[in-house]
Amino acid sequence: MFENLSNKLNTAMRTLKGKGRITDVNVAATVKEIRRALMDADVNYKVAKEITDRIKDEAMGQKIVIAVDPGQMLVKIVHDELVKLMGSQVQGINLKSEPSVILIAGLQGSGKTTFSGKLAQYLKKSGRNVLLVACDIYRPAAIDQLKVLGEQVEVEVYSEPENKNAVQIAQNALEYARKMGKKVIIVDTAGRLAVDEAMMNEIAAVKEAIKPSETLFVVDSMTGQDAVNTAKAFNDRLNFDGVVLTKLDGDARGGAALSIRHVVEKPIKFISTGEKMDALDQFYPDRMASRILGMGDVLSLVERAQNAFDEEEAERINKKIRQNQFSFEDFYSQLQQIKKMGNIKDLMGMIPGMGQAIKDVDISNDSFTPIEAIIQSMTPKERQKPELLDMSRKKRIAAGSGTSVQQINNLLKQFEEMRKMMRMMNRVQDGKMKLPNFPKR
């Protein structure tokens, strides 16, 4: 997510690392590199110039504290300016009316239908009764796609396959939702080009007919500067309420997406980071700025863990750890919980300092596959008692899992080290093991 921008900004700010003080010369050189990094990442030129001018003015006006070196101070200044660029405060969606109507708009292929399904699940988790509405009457199989997504998230989909009037479908869906007691309606519309007058007139007519409480513009973060121009054209016609950035898990320069907030003066409300239905996050400007600068995003990591982990299962595992009974069966269960949290590389990037460390490392969710295959090839008794695994059993498991005996030995070693660490932590928690007394300063 914004990997190229992150790398280039960190490279630019190395100019000041280790410097004793800020001067006109070293600040000018650093700010020039920051501006180049922003523009290389597809940030609008005017936006890049404006933000770097503010960074320069702020840096030259700082009285550097002795304990903070100029490089650290500049990181904070750049962080604060990125937060301002992206909107300062988190912005939720308006769900005050009943039923609340959310209109989804955007270009063809921007990910509107997938986002509609994700948003339906996101709102359903908060206890709202949601209805998805299929108003894309042009794209082949668009209605079928929405129905498939509706089944995945267990949300009803309203459609009229034979009706080719998007305005009428939306109005009928609103009437149906009121009759059925639906609290939120998400209207998925056809992708359209801003230059297509007829299509723009149609979505404007849909908006006028159903008067949505929220209109969201969905934009593919990989489309570059065209995304900014398109957002402006859509906003001029629809006056939308917020922006949704999709495909942030791709190899995107990402800067254009950051420019949208500044150009159309509308907040970014959601970001989508994968194909899975739970790969949707509310947009927090301060957290995103921290991630871009390689400072991590612990709060989002904790929130994902809270959403993914079942409390009863967590308590059961904790009890087994305390009783020194943690098994491969439990380990496998924990792997499945972790996978629910999203892309592994994205998760690791949320840990402070890890973003730069793994920038050139290819980490896939498939990394767990050999481990899962080994555990699944064990008998229930072997999972509970790994010490039973002699050479004969290891060869059988290796053949069944498509791995090698060496891989099994490595897994057993790592698993035993993990169990030792768990035992040590339990002894500390129970007060049976005293930590060393360090001299007071």
Residue pairs with C-beta under 8 A, 6 or more apart in sequence:
1 248
1 249
1 254
1 271
1 273
1 291
1 346
1 349
2 41
2 248
2 252
2 254
2 288
2 291
2 292
3 251
3 359
4 40
4 41
4 252
4 253
4 254
5 37
5 38
5 41
5 43
5 253
5 254
5 255
5 292
6 291
6 292
6 293
6 294
6 355
6 356
6 359
7 356
7 359
8 36
8 37
8 40
8 41
9 34
9 37
9 38
9 78
9 292
9 293
10 293
10 294
10 356
11 33
11 37
12 30
12 33
12 34
12 36
12 37
13 30
13 33
13 34
13 71
13 74
13 75
13 78
14 71
15 26
15 29
15 30
15 33
16 22
16 26
16 27
16 30
16 69
16 70
16 71
16 74
17 69
17 71
18 69
18 71
19 26
19 69
19 70
19 71
20 69
20 70
21 64
21 70
22 59
22 60
22 62
22 64
22 70
22 73
22 74
24 60
26 70
27 56
27 59
27 60
27 74
28 56
30 74
31 52
31 55
31 56
31 59
32 52
34 52
34 55
34 78
35 48
35 49
35 52
38 47
38 48
38 51
38 52
38 255
39 45
39 48
39 255
40 253
40 255
41 253
41 254
41 255
42 224
42 225
42 253
42 254
42 255
42 256
42 259
43 255
43 256
43 258
43 259
44 225
44 228
44 255
44 256
44 259
44 262
44 263
47 85
47 258
47 259
47 262
47 263
50 262
51 81
51 82
51 85
54 81
55 74
55 77
55 78
55 81
58 77
58 80
58 81
59 73
59 74
59 77
62 73
62 77
64 70
64 73
65 73
75 293
75 295
78 293
79 289
79 290
79 293
79 295
80 289
82 258
82 285
82 288
82 289
82 292
82 293
83 285
83 286
83 289
85 258
85 261
85 262
86 258
86 261
86 268
86 283
86 285
86 288
86 289
87 261
87 267
87 268
87 283
87 285
88 285
89 285
90 282
90 283
90 284
90 285
91 242
91 267
91 268
91 269
91 283
92 269
92 282
93 102
93 214
93 216
93 241
93 242
93 269
94 100
94 213
94 214
94 241
95 123
95 128
95 183
95 184
95 213
95 214
96 213
97 213
98 183
99 131
99 174
99 177
99 178
99 182
99 183
99 184
99 185
100 183
100 184
100 185
100 213
100 214
101 174
101 184
101 185
101 187
101 210
101 211
101 212
101 213
101 214
102 119
102 184
102 185
102 186
102 187
102 212
102 213
102 214
102 215
102 216
103 187
103 189
103 203
103 206
103 207
103 210
103 212
103 214
103 215
103 216
104 112
104 115
104 116
104 119
104 186
104 187
104 188
104 189
104 216
104 218
105 112
105 189
105 192
105 203
105 215
105 216
105 217
105 218
105 234
105 238
105 240
106 112
106 191
106 217
106 218
106 219
106 234
106 244
107 191
107 192
107 193
107 194
107 219
107 220
107 223
107 230
108 139
108 190
108 191
108 192
108 193
109 191
109 220
110 191
110 218
110 219
110 220
110 223
110 246
111 218
111 220
111 246
111 247
111 272
112 136
112 188
112 189
112 191
112 218
113 136
113 142
113 145
113 146
113 149
113 188
114 149
114 246
114 272
114 275
115 218
115 244
115 246
115 270
115 272
115 280
116 132
116 146
116 149
116 186
116 188
117 132
117 146
117 149
117 150
117 152
117 153
117 155
117 277
118 153
118 272
118 277
118 278
118 279
118 280
119 186
119 270
119 280
120 130
120 132
120 149
120 150
120 153
120 155
120 186
121 153
121 155
121 277
121 278
121 280
122 280
123 130
123 184
123 186
124 130
124 153
124 154
124 155
125 307
128 183
128 184
129 181
129 182
129 183
129 184
130 155
130 156
130 182
130 183
130 184
130 185
130 186
131 155
131 156
131 157
131 158
131 173
131 176
131 177
131 180
131 182
131 184
131 185
131 186
132 146
132 149
132 150
132 155
132 156
132 157
132 158
132 186
132 188
133 157
133 158
133 159
133 169
133 170
133 173
133 185
133 186
133 187
133 188
134 142
134 143
134 146
134 147
134 157
134 158
134 159
134 169
134 188
135 166
135 169
135 170
135 173
135 187
135 188
135 189
135 190
135 206
136 142
136 143
136 146
136 188
136 189
136 190
136 191
137 163
137 164
137 165
137 166
137 169
137 190
138 190
139 190
139 191
142 188
142 190
143 159
143 161
146 157
146 159
146 188
147 157
147 159
149 277
150 156
150 157
152 277
153 277
156 182
158 172
158 173
158 176
158 177
159 169
160 168
160 169
160 172
163 169
166 189
166 190
166 202
166 203
166 205
166 206
167 202
167 205
167 206
167 209
170 187
170 206
170 209
170 210
171 209
171 210
173 185
173 187
174 185
174 210
176 182
177 185
187 206
187 210
187 212
189 203
189 206
190 199
190 202
190 203
192 199
192 200
192 202
192 203
193 199
194 200
194 229
194 230
194 233
194 234
194 237
195 233
200 237
203 237
203 238
204 237
204 238
207 215
207 238
214 241
214 242
215 238
215 239
215 240
215 241
215 242
216 240
216 241
216 242
216 243
216 244
216 269
216 270
217 231
217 234
217 235
217 238
217 240
217 242
217 243
217 244
217 266
218 243
218 244
218 246
219 227
219 230
219 231
219 243
219 244
219 245
219 246
219 257
219 260
220 227
220 246
220 247
221 227
221 245
221 246
221 247
221 248
221 250
221 252
221 254
221 256
221 257
222 247
222 250
222 251
222 252
222 253
223 230
223 256
224 253
224 256
225 256
225 259
226 256
227 256
227 257
227 260
228 256
228 259
228 260
228 263
231 243
231 260
231 263
231 264
231 266
232 263
232 264
234 240
235 264
235 266
240 266
241 266
241 269
242 266
242 267
242 268
242 269
242 270
243 260
243 261
243 264
243 266
243 267
243 268
243 269
244 268
244 269
244 270
244 271
244 272
245 257
245 268
245 270
245 271
245 272
245 283
246 271
246 272
247 272
248 254
248 257
248 271
248 272
248 273
249 273
249 274
249 279
249 343
249 346
257 268
260 266
260 268
261 267
261 268
267 283
268 283
268 285
269 282
269 283
270 280
270 281
270 282
270 283
271 280
271 281
271 283
271 288
272 279
272 280
272 281
273 279
273 280
273 281
273 342
273 343
273 346
274 342
274 343
274 346
276 342
278 307
278 308
278 340
278 342
279 342
279 343
281 300
284 299
284 300
287 297
287 299
287 300
288 297
290 296
290 297
291 297
291 349
291 350
291 355
294 353
294 355
294 356
295 352
296 349
296 350
296 351
296 352
296 353
296 354
296 355
297 349
297 350
298 350
298 351
298 352
300 350
301 347
301 350
301 351
304 341
304 342
304 347
305 341
307 341
308 337
308 338
308 340
308 341
309 337
310 337
313 333
313 337
317 326
317 330
317 333
317 334
320 326
320 327
320 330
321 422
321 426
322 426
322 429
322 430
324 419
324 422
324 423
324 426
326 419
326 422
327 383
327 384
327 385
327 386
328 375
328 378
328 382
328 383
328 384
328 386
328 415
329 375
329 380
329 383
329 384
331 375
331 415
332 372
332 375
332 376
332 383
335 368
335 371
335 372
338 344
338 347
339 365
339 368
341 347
343 365
344 363
344 364
344 365
344 367
345 358
345 361
345 363
345 364
348 354
348 358
348 363
349 355
349 358
370 401
370 402
370 403
370 407
371 411
373 400
373 401
373 402
373 403
374 397
374 401
374 403
374 407
374 408
374 411
375 383
376 401
377 396
377 397
377 400
377 401
378 389
378 397
381 388
382 388
382 389
382 393
382 397
386 412
386 415
386 416
389 397
389 408
389 412
391 405
394 405
394 408
394 409
395 405
397 403
397 408
398 404
398 405
398 407
398 408
424 433
427 433
428 435
